[in-house]
Structure formats: structure tokens, C-alpha cells
Amino acid sequence: MILSGYLLMTTVIASCFTGCSNDIHQINAITNSAIGPLMSAKNIEVVFSDSGKIEARLKSVLLNRFSGQNAYLEFPKGFNVQIYDSVNRVETTISGNYGKRYENTRIMEARGNVIVRNEIKNQQLNTEYLKWDENRRLITSNLPVKIITPDKVLYGEGLEANESFTWYRFNKVSGQMMVKKDSI
């Protein structure tokens, strides 16, 4: 009985010492996740502008800001972005159930019921994952997508489009579209 207790205690102590590490990346990851967000805000609205001209407006029920080398904003309860054209009309909207925007790279990821709409052309994109590169003004997805326009519904896998959703291309296309009789 005493011997088995001694063996158990030795095993516990040995496992504690073999699990120690001084890797700074692991320490930062544990520290940042244990602390939580640097800042949280509810019912936010952020306006992005350049030289006094509104370019985009972002709304969210909850915003969490995390600091560190890869600082990011998290929208755990969803978000809605409105992108404006040169005459201050809402040209495009992007929404999703979850969002994450990396501050240094200006890349935003959206997950869960992601919808991109070109309000002027009446076109809509539906997918479960989307990556928006603000620097390149490019939207990409590697998952199945559905595009709805006034005269067609297209399905594909993988997508590349400009952020205003005025042009797009994707792989493995299928779907139905209206064709005028005299155009065949």
C-alpha cells in the first residue's frame, strides 16, 4: 500500500517536470487566452473613411479586441458591413454569424451564413466561409458558394471576387440560367 502510494506520487511529480517548457510562443498563447480580450464593446458601429469620404460602415452586437503580435477584432455574435460607392450609396453589404479582423494585415474572415450582396446589381452570394483582403480589395472562399442574380442561380466551389461584388469567378460551376430563344 505504501509502495503504490510512493509510485503514484513519483509519477505525478515526474509528469509535472516533463511538461515544462519555456517556448515564448506557447507562453504568449496561454497568457493571451487566459486574460481574454483587451476590450469588449456592445452594439458598436464603426465608420471607415478616407479624407472625409465614408468608405464603409461596420455594425456588430459584440466586439472583442485582442492585443499582441497578431492583434485582432472578433465579432462572436455576427456583424454587418456596408461598403459605399463614390456617390455615397450602399453598393455592397457583407454579413456573417462570426467575424475576425486581423488589424496588421487588414484581413477579415467571416463564418456561418455569410452573405455578400451587391445592392445596385441585385446580386447575392451565400457561403459558410469568406476571406476579405481589404488591401487587395478581394473576397475569396474555398467552400461551396451560391450566387443569385435576377436571371440565374449558380453554384460553385471556391470563389474570387472584388469587394464590391461587381465581378467574380469560381470553379466547378453548376446551375440554371435564363437564355433568350434567339441567342442560341
Residue pairs with C-beta under 8 A, 6 or more apart in sequence:
28 68
28 69
32 66
32 67
32 68
36 64
37 64
37 65
37 66
37 74
38 65
38 66
38 67
39 63
39 64
39 65
40 62
40 63
40 64
40 65
41 62
41 63
42 61
42 62
42 63
43 60
43 61
44 58
44 59
44 60
44 63
45 57
45 58
45 59
46 57
46 58
46 59
47 54
47 56
47 57
48 54
48 55
48 56
48 57
48 58
49 55
53 88
54 84
54 88
55 83
55 84
56 81
56 82
56 83
56 84
57 81
57 82
57 84
58 79
58 80
58 81
58 82
59 79
59 80
59 81
60 75
60 77
60 78
60 79
60 80
60 99
61 77
61 78
62 75
62 76
62 77
63 73
63 74
63 75
64 73
64 74
64 75
64 76
65 71
65 72
65 73
65 74
66 72
66 73
66 74
70 102
70 104
71 102
71 103
71 104
72 100
72 101
72 102
72 103
73 99
73 100
73 101
73 103
74 99
74 100
75 98
75 99
75 100
75 101
76 98
77 98
78 95
78 96
78 97
78 98
78 99
78 112
79 95
79 96
79 99
79 110
80 93
80 94
80 95
81 93
81 94
81 95
82 90
82 92
82 93
83 90
83 91
83 92
83 93
83 94
83 163
83 164
84 90
84 91
85 91
85 120
85 164
89 119
89 120
90 119
91 118
91 119
91 120
91 164
92 116
92 117
92 118
92 119
92 163
92 164
92 165
93 115
93 116
93 117
93 119
94 110
94 114
94 115
94 116
94 130
94 132
94 139
95 110
95 113
95 114
95 115
96 110
96 111
96 112
96 113
96 114
96 115
96 130
97 111
97 112
97 113
97 114
98 110
98 111
98 112
99 108
99 109
99 110
99 111
100 108
100 109
101 107
101 108
101 109
102 108
105 135
106 133
106 134
106 135
107 131
107 132
107 133
107 134
107 135
108 131
108 132
108 134
109 129
109 130
109 131
109 132
110 129
110 130
110 131
110 132
111 128
111 129
112 128
113 126
113 128
114 125
114 126
114 127
114 128
114 129
114 130
114 141
115 124
115 125
115 126
116 124
116 125
116 130
116 139
116 161
116 165
117 123
117 124
117 125
117 165
118 124
118 164
118 165
118 166
121 149
121 165
121 166
122 149
122 150
123 147
123 148
123 149
123 165
124 147
124 148
124 149
125 145
125 146
125 147
125 159
125 161
125 165
125 168
126 145
126 146
126 147
126 148
127 141
127 143
127 144
127 145
127 146
127 159
128 143
128 144
129 141
129 142
129 143
130 139
130 140
130 141
131 139
131 140
131 141
132 138
132 139
132 163
133 139
133 140
134 163
137 162
137 163
137 164
138 160
138 161
138 162
138 163
139 159
139 160
139 161
139 162
139 163
139 165
140 158
140 159
140 160
140 161
141 158
141 159
142 157
142 158
143 157
143 158
144 155
144 156
144 157
145 155
145 156
145 157
145 158
145 159
145 170
146 153
146 154
146 155
147 153
147 154
147 155
147 156
147 168
147 170
151 177
151 178
152 175
152 176
152 177
152 178
153 175
153 176
153 177
154 170
154 173
154 174
154 175
154 177
155 173
155 174
155 175
156 170
156 171
156 172
156 173
156 174
157 170
157 171
157 172
158 170
158 171
158 172
159 168
159 169
159 170
160 168
160 169
160 170
161 167
161 168
161 169
162 168
